[in-house]
């Protein structure tokens, strides 16, 4: 799967389609220095300023993420008649964002957040904003700009709501209804507790806390996911993606999918939500499913939280992270029993159907690969019980296996169809099957259901037996005979 995702990311930006981002743009300013003493004037640290920088934040960070992923990006937002607005426009244009949809207000300043950091530690934040509801003149400006942007037929629209006044109920519903009529997907990063203004959107990407607030419950509610599903249905969404920080992302569509967090180290979570919705949008624009798009978004978020400040993902960063993850995931598929049972517990909690199969898989060939692909299709996760060298010799004779157990495990772990590999040294995998309790046990069609080891047990807990058709004429024994001849 990671190989496929890398190929898709490499295609980002190779079409004429474009994304439209609408929402609360802002300037993120960072004053970075060192702290070595306390002020004699007041009990506060003295920061010796070493450097400062400015970055696009809020909706403009969403747009920057899209643009740096290679996607042609237009933005619609509001700035004030001030130096911060000029700086923000320059930053967006430098990222390759089309800013023709930006409007200027004489009634409010450009939203700006100034962060003072001592080393990597944020010590204070100064905010400049007017988050009041947009007046009639400003609302008219926004809707006129939207009609002009809509005429250019964006492939996807992203609403980035930071509750700063732009995305009122009137503006949200006007945009959503127009996108529905034009058959344009619309994604929303929401704010507040009343999500009715997002009624009819394609999807929302709230974080866990925001989801709990919108569902009128708390983040520790064991029924939170169930309530979130009800929220999705009540709003007429196609799917809901709940970002859960170090817990990963949960996708709610026709079922529930939990994606584990990809971050190895976390320095700063600011901007991670922007990266998620931007990468999700990019994936959907390029034909990926919501689940695969969120796989990308999860990896992208893991990259940006490892950096200080609001930093957008780049196409090259995402490709590099996917390639690293692919390599690591293959090695991590090979488990001992305690590690495997931890994976199984997560998969079962996510209500994913687990398929189990076993065998020697000596000299991997097309018949093996075809069989494993077919077995995987019977469920969501495929566990492969692999005979150790000793047990292969006991079954096949003293000249087997040709390939040692560690090499066989590593090659099988590289297959996309295989989710976990575990070596077992017993004559049958029955004890392993008892420990895993899979939903489905798969075996070749050269067996009958009565002959399948563990079949009776799997049926006893409500599972099923899947007999998979084999590719005729393909076997390790035939390969060995051919080589010897």
Order of alpha helices (4+ residues) and beta strands (2+ residues): alpha-beta-beta-beta-alpha-beta-beta-alpha-beta-beta-beta-alpha-beta-alpha-beta-beta-alpha-alpha-beta-beta-beta-alpha-alpha-alpha-alpha-beta-alpha-beta-alpha-alpha-beta-alpha-beta-alpha-beta-alpha
